[in-house]
Structures are given as structure tokens and as C-alpha cells.
Amino acid sequence: MSLFKARDWWSTVLGEKEEFDQGCLCLADVDNSGNGQDKIIVGSFTGYLRIFSPHSVKAGDGPQAEDLLLEVHLRDPVLQVEVGKFVSGTEMLHLAVLHARKLCVYSVSGTLGNVDHGNQYQIKLMYEHHLQRTACNMTYGPFGGIKGRDLICIQSMDGMLMVFEQESYAFGRFLPGSLLPGPLAYSARTDSFITVSSCRQVESYKYQVLAFATDADKKQETEQQKLGSGKRLVVDWTLNIGEQALDICIIPFNQSASSVFVLGERNFFCLKDNGQIRFMKKLDCSPSCFLPYCSVSEGTVNTLIGNHDHMLHVYQDVTLKWATQLPHVPVAVRVGCLHDLKGVIVTLSDDGHLQCSYLGTDPSLFQAPKVESRELNYDELDVELKELQRIIKDVKSQGVWPMTEREDDLKVSAVVSSSLDSVSQATNVEVGADSVPSITVKITLQNRVVLQKVKLSLYVQPPLVSTCDQFTFDFAVPDMTSVVASSVYLKRSYLPSELEGNVVVSYSKPTDFASQSDDDQVNVMGFRLLGGSRVTLLASRTSQRYRIQSEQFEDLWLITNELILRLQEYFEKQGIKDFACSFSGCIPLQEYFELIDHHFELRINGEKLEELLSERAVQFRAIQRRLLTRFRDKTPAPLQHLDTLLDGTYKQVMALADAVEENQDRLLQSSAGLRSATHLLILLVRLWQKLSADQTAILEAAFLPLQEDTQELGWEETVDAAIAHLLKTCLSKSSKEQALNLNSQLSIPKDTSRLKKHITLLCDRLAKGGRLCLSTDAAAPQAMVMPGGCTPIPESDLDERSLEESAELFTNHKHLIAETPVPEVAALQGVLE
């Protein structure tokens, strides 16, 4: 139980499926008992009127029958209930009930009972007013400074104020510019009506101005008003609060001052009676109701504010003094005196939960039982500890906790053939070789249940293509097996970034749910790729190193990655557990930056070519219209070389279209090369800094975005935003950098200098001991440099250092060195089988 929950003094639930709002609750001595005890009056939208006089109950007991003094069904929905001096000739309190088209005033009286049934209460209709307009809310008070009685002002849905002098209708006035009605309150000290208009501004209207203004029942200006007998309705003062208001309440400090309290959607305002702001408070939660009341401290006001998080906050001016939890979201809150208990908080929810509660804390009566003391047997504890350590060791050796397996609706397996196809299936290839080989992929599908609309899609990285990438199946009965095959080959003359493919199967269910060389001492091996480039792999005879070199930087990726995978597999078979790969060279950022510049240049060229193509297309259509006009003219006229201009423009359009297509092909090839180089760079950084799997995943997510490279959103701006986020969070050097906000609008940059600078800074901070993580708590930089890493860059000089100076920190190499701690140089052939 929370210490700060509202202490339930009495509660009940009103009716079934009834609805309530902020005007449906009122506290007053409505039966004029004279003992100073308030009664709770509640009206509902279903037309029920209830009056309660609650008594304190024991914990676990519900409300007693005698707590309900009166319950009557008025047939019409009750919008608001108020208690005041509404009947002429007497200062007794009467109950005013506002309906949509009617205002009723009742007297409530009780009769002492002579039997066990107790007292009896009844209501009597004193008078009623039928309204010509649909009512929204009402307020009351001694309008015009009258003594001993209260007048009622009703606001209609179309913004008209209707004033009733008790049993008679006085006048009606339209508020200027009214669109939707807002909360309404009356200030007795200034004799003004205060509301919040649909323009989101607080407005004050003097009663005297309303009384002498133009009659609202007359739509047009009469001749008499034109002569000056009528007055135009003008506002006394206004204040723009910039949001809609939920409620208004006016609290007098003394006879010379009062305050206007306005509850907005996100703020709470306190105004002077002349419209000036005394203070305002920005609320953390969305409010639902409020109630200001006088504080015990002179010059301050306490305010109860309920919100949609089931909380009731108590403020003294703008200071939060208490917060208590409620079992419901209150739509109305009042404070009264119930059975000599002063300051009882009464709350009402929109579904009829009525609760009387008080603030404070209840002491905990729980006492912990005494623990029986006994002597410890340390020999038994040692035996138990050893047994527990043995169990923990056995669990760790298993790797993971045992989990129950769930049989899938569809099982998919793919097998790549171990040999090339005897007859190549490659067609329409653009590789310069005489013949391009292909390899077969067999995909097996086995269903457990009946499946419908089964579609299989096969995707490989370009420039690899498959002979068939779409298949459809029909598993009409369970436990069927289908096998399909597709051949994969290289279509264009550059390398793919990955040799992995994806198979995606979608379906719907009918139910509700979805060769070894002769030379044993060989230490070099060469690969000639179909695209024309060569990659050489050398193993040192005297050291524990491998060297991979190529004419192009991006061609190193596949061979390097395959070498590491085969080394790991080889040494695992040998039973060597402490095998590890490392990289001690310099990060080849210069070659990587050249690929970035080439890719970015193709993107810029693509934009220029598309702009030129659009201009030539507009020119071509304009010439066509000119020629069409000439041809339609009945009087023949010379073409003035328009036909020649049309032919020339057509050739330009075709040439530009070919250039756009060629640039797109080159951009696709460049994207594949850049992706390969990015994979290689991440691999080298991982080996260089010995990054964990989680840190490598963060690096891959930053450098390898999932979206396709387009003109609107490309690789450069996406990666630059991701790296900048890492530099300002987990790799930041101070909390000041963490507080910087990143631009959420991504657009193509002017050049690549910013991106290259961020990549250089990323490598530098990793070299200084920075670690990648998703939390900024671990972003404390460490003053350490990994062996063979990047030369440290002074943090204070980094932002002013030019790109050329930053790029000089990393040596330009076109060969990479991987190191293994196990001397297996002569076993290179076995590794590469």
C-alpha cells in the first residue's frame, strides 16, 4: 500500500453506466438544517438527482442505507447543480438544477421519522424557466450588488448569456465573436462575468455593461439604437492564455482583492481581478479538475488539482505541498464539512465513483516476528555451498537455460550446392568472361497445418541474380513437403557486398491466427575475380600473420571475412580455445574516403542529370505545342526551324535519359563497393579495438543503414547523423556535448568533409578507450591508446583541424595484416579447403 494514497473515509458507486461531469457535484447545507453540516448533491446525465449525508464506516464495510437522503429521477439530463438564495422573499437556500432546455429551482426539506426508517426527505418545485436555447453551464451570485438573494446566469451553446432574476427572466446578451462556450464564473467584487472564449483568451464583462447593452433577442439594429439609446457590448479586459480552459474559479482574499483562477490544458493560471497575471504553473500531467480555496498562510491560496494519472496534487500558489493517489480519475472535486469532520475532500469520476477522503498517512501496525536464534553448522554450509557451485558450473557449461521447443507451422530450409552447375544457367550477363558459372540453391518447405496463399521470395545481393526469385505453393493438407530450386550467378562485372541471401515466405492460415596442393609449404594463394581484379593472400613463414592485398580496397572484404571464418573453424576443430584474431595496422581511412567521395559524386551527377532531363522535357513539350498550333492553323505559315529544334531536343532528351540510366548503374555499383568497404572497415575496427558483439552491432547499425540508397535520402547523410549521435552520447567527452541536440531533418550535404571528419573523430575516440553503448552513462572517456592504433588527436584542436590534417593521422595502405596467436603458417591450405 502506498503511503500517499488518499485515505478513504466514505465511498460509493452511483447507479449503473451513468455519466457525470464537473458541474454534477455540489456541497451545501441544502436542507437548511443550520448545524453547519454539508450534504452532497449529485446529478447525472441520465436524469437522476441524489443527496447524501455520509457517515464514517469501518474498514471493509460499505455505505449504509441511511446515507442516501434522497434519490429522484428528473427524466431530463442534469448538466449542473448549484445551491443558493434563488427564491424571492426568503434567504433560505434552494437547489437549482440546470437541464438542456430547462432551469428548475427546488426546495429540499426533511421530516423527522417516528419509526426505525429514520427521517424522510422530499423536494418541491418552486419555479422553473423553459429555455429557448440549449444550455451549456450556469453561474450565480448577487448580480449588480443586490443584498440577500442570488441571480442566475445561464450560458447557451451558441454563446448567449441569459440572466434570471429569480422567478423572472431579465435579459439575454450574445458575447461578441463567440464560437463555442467556455467555463463561466461571476466575480462579486468587480461585479463581472469571466469566461474563456474560443480564441483561447480570458474575457471579463461587467454586469452593468451587459444590462444596458443591445438586446440579444433583436438580430438587427433598431432605429432607436441608431439614435443612441442602446449600447454596444464591450469587454472589460482580456488575456490570451494560448490554450483552452477546463474551469474557472474566483476566490476573494479580502474585501479589497480577489483572484481569478483558470485551469488550462497544460497550465494553471492565477490572475488579478484586473486581468494581470499573479502567477502561473506548468503542470506535468494532463489535469481533469481543480478547486482553489483559502490557505492558512496569509496572502496565499491552496489549490487541489486532479489529473488523468489518478493523482490529486495540493499546491500553495506554485509550490507542490502534497500529492496523493486516487482510485479513479476525478472530474469534479469539492471540500466540505461532513459530520464535524472539516476539510473532507469529495471527488466524483465520470462513471459515478463518489469518494470522501482525507489527506495524511496511516501508521503501519505490522511488526516483524522475532527470528529464532540457532547455532550455525559451518561444515554443512560448506557442503551446501560446494553443491550449489557445482550446479551453477553445470548450468554455465550448457550455455543457455533449457527452453521448451514450439513446433512451427512451416519449416523452411535452404541448401547451397557444393559444386557449380554442370551447365551454367546464366543469361544476359555483362561480365567480360567467356562463361559465367552458376550455382543451385534448393529450398525445402514442410507445413504442419493447412496454409493458404504461400509465397516464397528469394533475394540476393546485387550484382548477383537468381533465375527465379518468386514461387507459389498450395498446402491444402498438413505434412506436405515441397522442394524448389533456383540458380544464382554474377550478372555484372563488379563484386557483391555480401554472399548471403534471404528467403522470405508469407502465408495465411484459415484459422484466426500468422583441392589441396602438392606443396605442403605453400604460403601464397591468389584469387582472380570475375570482375577482373585480383586478391592475393600471403602467410608469413616466420611470424603469425596473414597479409591480404588487392588493387582495389573494396575487393578485400570477402576474402578477409572468409579467411577469419575458416581460421576460427579450423582451430575449433583442433581443440584450441584461446584462438583470437587481431589487427595491428593503421585504419585505411584514405582509401575508404575515396570510395565515399566517388559515391557522393555519382549522387550529385544524378541530381544534375535529372534536372537537365526535366528542363529538356519541358522544352520538348513546349515545341510540340508550338508545332501543333502551326499545323492546326488554316493559313499555312513557315515552321521557322521548329522541326529542327524539336529533333535536336528529342536527341538531347534521349541522350540525357541514357546518361541518367548509366549513372544509376554506376551508382549501384559504387554502392555495392562502398558497402563492401564499410564491412571491411567495421571488421578492422572490431579486431583493432577488440570490440564485443554488442559494440560491433552498434557500429554496424551506424555505418550500414537498412534503407535503400536514393536521391532523397542517401547513405552519406544517414551515416553522418548516426555517427554524430554516437559522438554526442556514448563517445562524448563531456556532458556539454551530450546536451547538444541533433538536427532531425536529413538532407543531402554540400560535400563529404563533415562525414569524413566525424569518421576520423570516431576512430580517435575509440583509440582513446571510448566504448560504444546504448546508454550515455558509460560515456566517460579514458586516456589510453590501443597498441598500433590511431595517433591521438587533441580534443581542443579537433574542431579547428581541417579534413586533410585529420586524414593524415591514418596511413594510406592498400594491404591489411591480420594476426593469429597460433603459429599455423604451414596449415594455410587446410584452412582454405
SEDORO-948919 format. One line per 2 residues: their letters; for each residue x negated, y negated, z negated of C-alpha. Coordinates in steps of 0.001 Angstrom, whole numbers, plus 500000, padded with zeros to 6 digits. Each point is the difference from the previous one (the first is absolute). Layout:
SEDORO-948919
a> X/Y/Z | ...
END
This chain:
SEDORO-948919
ms> 500000/500000/500000 | 498669/496584/500957
lf> 499342/497621/497129 | 501515/497069/501938
ka> 503332/501488/501035 | 503130/498019/499222
rd> 501492/501356/496779 | 503489/501275/500748
ww> 502513/498652/497503 | 503153/500907/501958
st> 500644/501061/503601 | 502714/501387/502253
vl> 500775/500683/503645 | 502979/498149/501500
ge> 502359/502048/502154 | 498935/502083/502979
ke> 498457/498610/503170 | 500820/496404/499038
ef> 497836/497079/501136 | 498951/496885/498096
dq> 498041/496786/500615 | 498498/497131/497994
gc> 503322/498208/499472 | 501763/503064/498545
lc> 498584/499666/496448 | 500875/497461/497306
la> 499541/499789/496192 | 502283/497834/497843
dv> 502457/500042/497105 | 502790/500360/502526
dn> 502676/500944/497434 | 499244/496914/497862
sg> 499375/502103/496891 | 497895/497257/498438
ng> 497474/502396/498431 | 497241/499096/502471
qd> 499895/503499/501504 | 499794/500194/503797
ki> 501976/502402/502157 | 498694/501464/503246
iv> 502219/499261/503027 | 499286/501999/503164
gs> 501813/499867/503352 | 499383/502299/502952
ft> 500453/499821/503756 | 502656/502705/499710
gy> 502209/497634/497974 | 499475/501316/496454
lr> 499653/497564/497092 | 498514/501378/496757
if> 499310/498375/496633 | 497633/501682/497506
sp> 499140/499415/496365 | 497187/502523/499520
hs> 498818/501488/496726 | 496610/501459/499207
vk> 499849/503770/500548 | 497623/502662/498790
ag> 497410/501531/502299 | 501618/502567/502275
dg> 503570/498750/499429 | 501966/498383/502801
pq> 502207/496887/499860 | 503104/500196/497834
ae> 503537/499599/501333 | 500651/496941/497845
dl> 497110/498158/501710 | 502242/499421/503031
ll> 502490/497297/499047 | 501730/499651/503350
ev> 499970/501536/503476 | 502361/498775/502718
hl> 500116/500389/503763 | 500523/496652/501748
rd> 500219/501582/503482 | 497837/497308/501664
pv> 496184/500140/499821 | 498534/497923/497180
lq> 497246/497673/501261 | 499256/498114/496774
ve> 501187/499681/496410 | 499504/496938/497778
vg> 501311/498889/496581 | 500801/496358/499228
kf> 502638/497405/499048 | 502087/500469/503116
vs> 503544/499329/498676 | 501312/496497/499390
gt> 501306/499021/496589 | 497665/502331/498086
em> 496309/500489/499388 | 500316/503781/499697
lh> 497786/502149/502206 | 501595/501678/503005
la> 498746/502438/502596 | 499667/498926/503669
vl> 499862/502782/502580 | 499009/499172/503571
ha> 501316/502143/502834 | 499352/499583/503711
rk> 503249/498066/500584 | 501186/499229/496495
lc> 498936/498430/496704 | 501719/501319/496872
vy> 499743/498699/496433 | 500958/502366/497157
sv> 500309/499794/496251 | 498637/502974/498027
sg> 501540/500817/496657 | 499955/502859/497525
tl> 502577/501463/497652 | 499047/501657/496726
gn> 500972/503658/499969 | 501878/501680/497171
vd> 498927/503560/500885 | 496767/501809/500811
hg> 500050/498865/503583 | 498488/496660/498945
nq> 500533/496539/501464 | 501728/499424/503323
yq> 498890/497440/502596 | 501871/498594/502956
ik> 499569/497259/502585 | 502557/497466/501125
lm> 499888/498076/503263 | 500053/496282/499261
ye> 499834/498754/503603 | 498539/500861/503365
hh> 498889/498178/503144 | 500298/501546/503456
lq> 497012/499020/502114 | 500219/499026/503643
rt> 496364/501007/500575 | 498017/503080/498994
ac> 498170/499363/496727 | 496317/500732/499360
nm> 499253/498825/496436 | 501019/497428/497425
ty> 498689/497816/497201 | 501714/498032/497244
gp> 499400/497134/497590 | 501232/496601/498806
fg> 499972/498405/503453 | 499978/496207/499878
gi> 499131/499980/496310 | 503432/501043/498701
kg> 500230/501245/496430 | 501593/503152/498648
rd> 500673/501868/503236 | 498206/501619/502924
li> 500656/499617/503724 | 499236/502670/502574
ci> 498184/499593/503321 | 500207/502834/502556
qs> 497655/500283/503013 | 501446/501659/503091
md> 498183/502119/502534 | 499956/497122/502512
gm> 498411/497517/497569 | 503010/498174/498574
lm> 500156/498924/496347 | 503522/500202/498518
vf> 500534/498282/496637 | 502887/501016/497711
eq> 501048/497889/497042 | 501315/502954/498035
es> 503565/500675/501257 | 499771/497616/502985
ya> 497876/499756/503128 | 497924/496794/500105
fg> 498093/499807/503307 | 497750/501891/502417
rf> 496783/498871/501679 | 497790/501616/502663
lp> 496279/499972/499248 | 498110/498414/502913
gs> 498171/502458/502272 | 501207/503018/498068
ll> 499499/503321/501801 | 500029/502619/497222
pg> 500987/499501/496361 | 497340/500117/497308
pl> 500000/500154/496196 | 501867/497170/498288
ay> 499570/498382/496563 | 501234/496864/498170
sa> 497787/497618/498003 | 502017/498248/497286
rt> 497278/497466/499215 | 499805/498616/503533
ds> 503595/500977/500944 | 498696/501704/503148
fi> 500512/503201/501962 | 496771/501734/500982
tv> 499719/502632/502702 | 497486/501431/502463
ss> 500933/499603/503658 | 499214/502264/502928
cr> 497161/497561/500836 | 498223/501449/496928
qv> 500142/496754/498064 | 501510/499137/496619
es> 502704/497334/500335 | 501753/497921/497330
yk> 503391/498274/500497 | 501523/497579/497507
yq> 503560/500788/498939 | 501032/496405/500483
vl> 498657/500043/503575 | 501949/503174/500673
af> 503172/498528/498534 | 499920/496835/502129
at> 498670/501572/503200 | 501978/500906/503122
da> 502759/502540/499462 | 498873/503376/501265
dk> 503491/500911/501166 | 499829/497364/502719
kq> 497735/501097/502793 | 499893/496668/501858
et> 499338/496522/498701 | 503227/498203/499429
eq> 500590/496381/500894 | 500054/499120/496332
qk> 496544/501484/499444 | 498661/498064/502952
lg> 501140/496847/498250 | 497824/500924/496993
sg> 502320/501558/497429 | 498206/503396/500083
kr> 496378/500824/499157 | 497639/502369/501753
lv> 498746/502939/497879 | 496274/499468/499335
vd> 497573/502104/497998 | 498493/498601/496798
wt> 496619/501771/500389 | 498493/502997/501805
ln> 496954/502226/499526 | 498746/502513/502559
ig> 498968/503270/498283 | 499325/501956/503202
eq> 502023/503106/499092 | 503504/501139/499288
al> 501265/499738/496432 | 501601/502809/498013
di> 501400/497959/497105 | 500028/496563/498350
ci> 500257/499202/496292 | 499891/496663/498144
ip> 498685/499786/496418 | 500151/496764/497950
fn> 496954/499205/497840 | 501771/497230/498138
qs> 502439/497213/500724 | 497437/498149/502132
as> 498557/502761/502168 | 500937/503254/501658
sv> 498329/502424/502393 | 501198/501703/503147
fv> 498750/503585/500369 | 500034/501603/503454
lg> 499195/503671/500618 | 498614/500555/503496
er> 499096/503146/501864 | 496341/499835/498929
nf> 499704/496950/497720 | 501629/498553/496894
fc> 500479/496192/499897 | 500705/497584/497155
lk> 501124/496529/501107 | 500751/496797/498205
dn> 503534/498659/500300 | 498750/497519/502641
gq> 498618/502748/502256 | 496317/499827/499039
ir> 498206/503282/499307 | 499089/500611/496356
fm> 498300/503320/500810 | 500281/503051/502215
kk> 498916/503619/499593 | 499151/502453/502781
ld> 501505/503375/499131 | 498193/503287/500590
cs> 503184/502006/500624 | 503235/499332/501828
ps> 502444/498533/497442 | 503627/501072/499648
cf> 501396/497620/497329 | 498941/497489/497347
lp> 501207/498119/496917 | 498254/496921/498524
yc> 500692/499172/496355 | 498608/497609/497408
sv> 496743/500986/498311 | 499090/499704/496353
se> 496964/497946/501059 | 500866/496381/500613
gt> 499761/498892/503627 | 499929/503521/501463
vn> 502594/502304/501511 | 500110/503783/499928
tl> 501180/501860/503099 | 501077/503590/500470
ig> 499255/501250/503531 | 501056/503457/501175
nh> 498418/501544/503092 | 500441/502957/502317
dh> 497248/501972/498212 | 502333/500689/497023
ml> 498185/497361/497932 | 501181/497038/497919
hv> 497395/497261/499492 | 500167/497286/497340
yq> 498261/496726/500957 | 499342/496944/497868
dv> 499785/497408/502758 | 497430/501705/502293
tl> 498404/502286/497399 | 501044/503636/499883
kw> 500776/500794/496367 | 501547/503470/500228
at> 500805/502690/502547 | 502435/502800/499370
ql> 501250/502893/502082 | 503674/500515/500813
ph> 501727/503204/501123 | 501578/498176/502956
vp> 499594/496972/502283 | 501985/497127/498433
va> 502114/497701/502179 | 501223/497912/497050
vr> 498517/499267/496573 | 501492/498148/497038
vg> 499048/499418/496339 | 502556/499951/497202
cl> 500914/500779/496414 | 501646/503372/499437
hd> 501077/501036/496496 | 497616/497626/498206
lk> 497091/501137/502149 | 498694/496869/501691
gv> 498036/499985/503226 | 501400/503229/501488
iv> 499046/500323/503673 | 502881/501209/502177
tl> 499145/501260/503493 | 502225/501285/502802
sd> 498913/501980/503082 | 501705/500034/503380
dg> 501379/503512/499381 | 501514/499259/496578
hl> 497317/500777/497412 | 500756/497619/497096
qc> 497395/499905/497230 | 499493/498000/496820
sy> 496351/500106/498947 | 497452/498191/497918
lg> 496257/499401/500297 | 497349/501441/497761
td> 498273/503272/499285 | 501068/502998/497986
ps> 497366/501594/497770 | 499040/503576/500783
lf> 501053/502357/497242 | 497961/502907/501337
qa> 497212/501266/497779 | 497419/502429/501288
pk> 500002/503269/498048 | 496993/500866/497955
ve> 497505/502284/501703 | 499143/503133/498111
sr> 496283/500091/499356 | 498199/503246/500748
el> 496402/501058/500215 | 498433/500192/503443
ny> 498399/503206/501251 | 497164/498786/502194
de> 499178/503479/501312 | 503520/500388/501384
ld> 499842/496518/501496 | 496735/500843/501794
ve> 501549/503160/501456 | 503067/498072/501145
lk> 497849/497252/501533 | 497943/502526/501986
el> 503171/501672/501262 | 501416/496667/501150
qr> 496735/499098/501738 | 500079/503335/501813
ii> 503557/499363/501203 | 499072/496510/501220
kd> 496982/501390/501865 | 502135/502662/501693
vk> 502532/497395/501098 | 497258/497737/501392
sq> 498512/502906/501958 | 503359/500529/501721
gv> 499872/496462/501380 | 503642/499035/499572
wp> 502938/501023/497892 | 502037/502835/501468
mt> 503028/498701/501831 | 503056/501807/501219
er> 500112/500256/503753 | 503075/498880/501900
ed> 500720/501646/503298 | 500319/497486/502836
dl> 502838/499954/502475 | 497539/499995/502905
kv> 496391/501155/500143 | 497696/498475/502617
sa> 496503/501263/500784 | 497573/498950/502727
vv> 497002/501961/501281 | 497346/498580/502321
ss> 498454/502550/502313 | 496367/500879/499250
sl> 499068/499846/503706 | 500783/497732/502902
ds> 502668/500899/502533 | 498789/502285/502803
vs> 501862/497781/502430 | 499981/496358/499060
qa> 503433/498380/499653 | 498645/496473/500390
tn> 501769/497844/502591 | 499593/496384/501130
ve> 496762/499543/498075 | 497824/496936/500318
vg> 496769/501582/498734 | 497096/500026/502425
ad> 499192/503686/499388 | 500900/502576/502640
sv> 502301/501895/497683 | 501428/499161/496614
ps> 500648/502953/497657 | 503149/500444/497961
it> 500801/501872/496808 | 503276/501604/498946
vk> 501884/499215/496809 | 502613/502551/498877
it> 502728/498804/497638 | 502208/502464/498121
lq> 503330/499091/498411 | 501904/502298/497619
nr> 503307/498974/498459 | 501533/501250/496770
vv> 503479/498544/500538 | 502084/498908/502961
lq> 498628/496790/501517 | 501369/497708/502686
kv> 498441/497542/502462 | 496449/501166/499312
kl> 497485/497789/501828 | 496205/500398/499916
sl> 497625/497174/500941 | 496258/500473/500542
yv> 497721/496976/499744 | 496220/499802/500599
qp> 497677/497025/499885 | 499421/498294/503383
pl> 498297/500578/502402 | 500976/503581/499167
vs> 503314/501057/501541 | 502109/503154/499859
tc> 501699/501721/502897 | 503298/500036/498075
dq> 500698/497960/496894 | 503762/500511/499509
ft> 501811/503287/499239 | 503571/500799/498953
fd> 501308/503061/498167 | 503280/501472/498825
fa> 499835/502072/496827 | 503571/501289/499968
vp> 499249/502811/497529 | 497570/500201/497065
dm> 496544/501606/500120 | 499203/499228/503628
ts> 496466/499493/501317 | 499082/497855/503016
vv> 496548/499446/501482 | 499094/497211/502435
as> 496657/499092/501558 | 498518/496816/501416
sv> 496581/499228/501432 | 497963/496971/498931
yl> 497331/498368/502171 | 498050/496758/500419
kr> 501670/497727/502536 | 497738/496918/499981
sy> 496269/499442/499849 | 499589/498902/496374
lp> 499981/501804/496689 | 503013/500394/497690
se> 499749/498590/496508 | 501247/503232/498422
le> 500291/503669/500974 | 503071/500534/497867
gn> 503560/500209/501227 | 503398/499745/498399
vv> 503058/502204/500414 | 503316/498551/498869
vs> 503205/502040/499902 | 503396/498418/499423
ys> 503226/501899/499442 | 503410/499810/498430
kp> 501778/502531/497793 | 503661/500880/500321
td> 500335/499654/496232 | 500028/496737/498085
fa> 496071/500061/499630 | 495945/499051/502312
sq> 458218/513174/515066 | 496796/500253/498066
sd> 496659/499112/501640 | 497102/502402/500211
dd> 497745/497458/498314 | 500547/500184/496276
qv> 498023/496802/499396 | 502020/497710/502276
nv> 500615/496642/498340 | 501723/498001/502738
mg> 503279/500304/501804 | 501485/497727/502650
fr> 503601/499403/501020 | 501053/498569/503333
ll> 503499/498671/499756 | 502501/500042/502852
gg> 500057/496229/499942 | 496323/499956/500974
sr> 498250/499034/496753 | 497570/502240/498106
vt> 499680/500707/496267 | 496857/501591/498537
ll> 499778/501775/496648 | 496571/500529/498439
as> 499044/501816/496808 | 496759/499027/498299
rt> 497477/502862/499595 | 498414/498540/496876
sq> 502781/498087/498230 | 503600/500584/499098
ry> 501477/497664/502623 | 502032/500072/503187
ri> 499893/497293/502640 | 502895/499326/502384
qs> 499368/497558/502817 | 501856/498863/503064
eq> 500075/497284/502621 | 503300/498685/498656
fe> 500854/499460/496367 | 503575/501288/500140
dl> 498920/503338/501542 | 498238/500966/496740
wl> 503211/500472/498032 | 501265/503394/501138
it> 496598/501708/499884 | 499124/498471/496615
ne> 503301/500984/498447 | 499831/503527/501436
li> 496434/500400/498705 | 501042/499099/496441
lr> 502992/502338/500101 | 497873/502908/501235
lq> 497259/499298/497472 | 502539/500130/497200
ey> 501509/503221/501350 | 496553/501592/500460
fe> 498723/499257/496507 | 503287/501077/498416
kq> 499541/503405/501624 | 496453/500066/498606
gi> 501387/499443/496504 | 498181/496689/499481
kd> 502217/497758/497872 | 497748/496937/499621
fa> 499929/499202/503713 | 500607/496345/500844
cs> 499520/497710/502994 | 498610/496515/499682
fs> 499075/497077/502241 | 497040/497828/499126
gc> 499670/497840/503098 | 501369/496536/500627
ip> 503645/499562/501001 | 500000/499295/503797
lq> 502315/497024/499864 | 498554/498264/503087
ey> 501086/502795/502356 | 503357/500143/498281
fe> 500470/496245/500418 | 499234/500298/503728
li> 502870/502453/500377 | 502301/497659/498059
dh> 499050/497071/502259 | 500589/502076/503131
hf> 503410/501131/498771 | 500972/496460/499031
el> 498842/498625/503362 | 502265/502462/501815
ri> 502938/498874/497863 | 499332/496347/500852
ng> 499640/500853/503686 | 503295/501862/499842
ek> 501766/496928/498618 | 498521/497752/502701
le> 500904/502426/502772 | 503571/500319/498741
el> 500352/496207/499878 | 498692/499674/503555
ls> 502313/502774/501147 | 502974/498240/498404
er> 499082/496713/501699 | 499597/501649/503424
av> 503311/501818/499556 | 501765/496688/499294
qf> 498316/498477/503053 | 501034/502991/502146
ra> 503655/499682/498980 | 499977/496255/500669
iq> 498662/500525/503530 | 502632/502666/500584
rr> 502739/497542/499042 | 498565/497365/502356
ll> 499901/502476/502887 | 503510/501220/499261
tr> 501259/496420/500127 | 498285/499453/503356
fr> 501430/503211/501450 | 503528/499116/498859
dk> 499847/496535/501531 | 502096/499763/503172
tp> 497531/497548/501509 | 496694/501773/500703
ap> 497014/498346/498340 | 496282/500826/499948
lq> 498854/502224/497163 | 497011/497750/499273
hl> 497743/503013/499321 | 502280/501292/497233
dt> 499740/503489/501494 | 496198/499838/499822
ll> 500175/498760/496430 | 502437/502786/499112
dg> 497676/502631/501454 | 496994/498602/498162
ty> 501900/499817/496714 | 501193/503570/500442
kq> 496410/501182/500470 | 498970/498115/496868
vm> 502844/501570/497989 | 499018/503479/501147
al> 496313/499356/499308 | 500772/498661/496522
ad> 502257/502972/499259 | 497194/502352/500981
av> 497594/498000/497845 | 502375/500212/497009
ee> 500327/503755/500444 | 496237/500422/500352
nq> 499407/497858/496892 | 502509/502097/498054
dr> 498148/503171/500995 | 496690/498463/498950
ll> 501590/498812/496728 | 501270/503511/499302
qs> 496520/501413/500626 | 498458/497302/497816
sa> 502518/500728/497217 | 499040/503682/500056
gl> 496312/499106/499816 | 500580/497503/497195
rs> 502008/502560/498053 | 497178/502555/500400
at> 497454/497439/498824 | 502233/499119/497046
hl> 500208/503658/498968 | 496201/500176/500181
li> 499559/496797/497977 | 502313/501286/497238
ll> 498112/503302/499946 | 496650/498238/499640
vr> 501281/497703/497234 | 501410/503030/498164
lw> 496666/501845/500177 | 498049/496826/499239
qk> 501928/499058/496858 | 501202/503532/499093
ls> 503630/498907/500000 | 502673/502246/498589
ad> 502940/501298/502016 | 502300/497293/498623
qt> 497553/497218/500830 | 499511/501396/503501
ai> 503763/500079/500487 | 500215/496301/499066
le> 497229/499192/502481 | 501744/502000/502737
aa> 503281/498259/499308 | 498283/496613/500387
fl> 498001/500751/503172 | 502395/502397/501748
pl> 503520/498492/500070 | 502781/502267/501126
qe> 501680/497678/502478 | 499167/499949/503696
dt> 497762/497239/501345 | 502176/497352/501727
qe> 499582/496407/501120 | 502315/498736/497242
lg> 498331/501911/497142 | 496572/501436/500638
we> 497243/501814/498174 | 497909/496934/499180
et> 502552/497982/498016 | 501422/503076/498260
vd> 496591/501238/498814 | 498885/496498/499040
aa> 503061/499566/497750 | 499405/503395/498369
ia> 496291/499357/499347 | 500731/496518/498677
hl> 502478/501553/497568 | 497335/502433/498752
lk> 497485/497180/499588 | 502469/497961/497958
tc> 501171/502898/497795 | 497860/503014/499151
ls> 496788/498561/501520 | 500441/496445/498717
ks> 497132/498429/498109 | 502195/497891/497703
sk> 503586/499546/498875 | 500145/496811/502063
eq> 499730/502036/503184 | 502734/502330/498784
al> 502365/497062/499598 | 499660/498971/503651
nl> 502995/500728/502181 | 499646/501622/503403
ns> 501818/498731/503060 | 502915/502315/500724
ql> 500253/498823/503635 | 497780/502077/502285
si> 499060/498596/503404 | 497208/500544/502475
pk> 496872/498136/498798 | 497925/497576/502052
dt> 496908/502197/499748 | 498604/502912/497995
sr> 497567/498083/497797 | 502270/500110/496936
lk> 500591/503747/500365 | 496293/500770/500394
kh> 499193/497805/497037 | 502521/501856/497826
it> 498635/503396/501082 | 496474/498859/499118
ll> 501196/498746/496625 | 501806/503282/499360
cd> 496817/502008/500565 | 498039/497573/497822
rl> 502365/500312/497040 | 500059/503767/500315
ak> 496200/499908/499922 | 500162/498001/496764
gg> 502037/502707/498297 | 503527/498906/500834
rl> 502531/502785/500107 | 503189/500263/501986
cl> 503209/500502/498026 | 503646/499026/500143
st> 499829/498084/496699 | 498142/496744/499426
da> 499079/501057/496450 | 496958/501872/501285
aa> 498789/497122/502118 | 497074/498964/497768
pq> 496926/499720/502240 | 496838/501768/498935
am> 496490/498800/500669 | 498605/503154/501620
vm> 498922/500940/503507 | 500155/503507/501413
pg> 496746/501365/501407 | 499598/499273/503692
gc> 503089/497781/499993 | 500626/496501/501235
tp> 497845/497135/498805 | 501917/498014/497346
ip> 501560/496763/501142 | 500123/497129/497474
es> 503688/499417/499210 | 499617/496231/499909
dl> 498428/499887/503465 | 502235/502538/501681
de> 502832/497710/501042 | 497631/497460/501520
rs> 497835/502590/501772 | 500691/500311/503699
le> 501035/503197/501686 | 496596/500449/501591
es> 498252/499762/496642 | 502425/502479/498443
ae> 499616/502447/502846 | 496204/499923/499642
lf> 500325/501708/496642 | 500697/503307/501748
tn> 497372/501472/502351 | 500983/500715/503607
hk> 499584/503765/500489 | 501449/502347/502545
hl> 499162/503151/498060 | 501389/501285/496724
ia> 498347/502196/497410 | 501874/502425/497750
et> 498255/501670/497112 | 500625/503357/498321
pv> 498337/501067/496730 | 499580/503610/501213
pe> 497052/500794/502380 | 501939/501789/502714
va> 498364/498483/503063 | 499428/503354/501710
al> 503638/500948/499501 | 501332/497352/502381
qg> 501130/502575/502502 | 502012/501874/497414
vl> 501627/496762/498923 | 501080/499084/503518
e> 501467/503366/500961
END
